[in-house]
Amino acid sequence: MLINKDTYKPEWISADDAAKWLGVTPNTLFKWRTSMGLHYSALNGKTVMYDKRQIESLLNDNSTYAIIGDKKLTA
């Protein structure tokens, strides 16, 4: 994913919201941070936020679709 840092505006969502959106647990998001390079921001060292656009890009770059549990996420 090529990002123009001058114009890119992240769309931050909480870890809980990201997990619900993707149909996974927050622990799975943590695993993706290490295995897929999922970027995050930790506010006050506690509240973890993810860039929704970056998650979408990772899913698009790694496959045409992702299967999570019994859910199929299309790109």
C-alpha positions in Angstrom: 0.0 0.0 0.0 1.5 3.3 -1.1 0.5 6.2 1.1 0.8 9.9 0.4 1.6 11.1 3.9 0.6 14.6 3.0 -3.0 13.7 2.1 -3.7 10.4 3.9 -6.2 10.6 6.7 -6.5 7.5 8.9 -9.9 6.3 10.0 -9.2 5.2 13.6 -11.4 2.6 15.2 -11.1 0.9 18.6 -9.8 -2.6 19.0 -13.3 -3.8 20.1 -14.9 -2.1 17.1 -12.3 -3.5 14.7 -12.8 -7.0 16.2 -16.6 -6.8 15.8 -16.3 -5.4 12.3 -14.0 -8.3 11.3 -15.8 -11.0 13.3 -12.6 -11.9 15.3 -11.4 -11.5 18.9 -9.2 -8.7 20.0 -6.5 -11.4 20.6 -6.7 -12.2 16.9 -6.0 -8.6 16.1 -3.0 -8.7 18.4 -1.7 -11.8 16.5 -2.2 -9.9 13.2 -0.1 -7.1 14.5 2.9 -9.4 14.8 2.2 -11.7 11.8 0.8 -9.3 9.2 2.3 -6.0 10.4 -1.0 -4.5 11.3 -0.3 -1.0 12.5 -1.9 0.4 15.6 -1.8 3.3 18.0 -1.9 3.0 21.8 -3.3 6.0 23.6 -1.9 6.5 27.1 -0.4 3.0 26.7 -3.8 1.4 27.1 -6.4 2.1 24.5 -5.5 0.5 21.2 -6.8 2.0 18.0 -6.5 0.6 14.4 -6.6 2.4 11.1 -9.6 0.8 9.3 -8.3 1.7 5.9 -5.0 -0.1 6.6 -6.9 -3.2 7.7 -8.8 -3.1 4.5 -5.6 -2.7 2.5 -3.9 -5.6 4.3 -6.9 -7.9 3.5 -6.9 -6.8 -0.1 -3.1 -7.2 -0.5 -3.0 -10.6 1.1 -5.9 -12.3 -0.7 -9.0 -11.7 -2.7 -11.0 -12.7 0.3 -10.3 -13.7 3.9 -12.1 -16.5 5.8 -12.4 -15.8 9.5 -14.2 -18.5 11.4 -17.3 -19.2 9.4 -17.4 -15.7 7.8 -16.1 -14.8 4.4 -15.0 -11.2 4.0 -14.8 -10.1 0.5 -12.4 -7.4 -0.6 
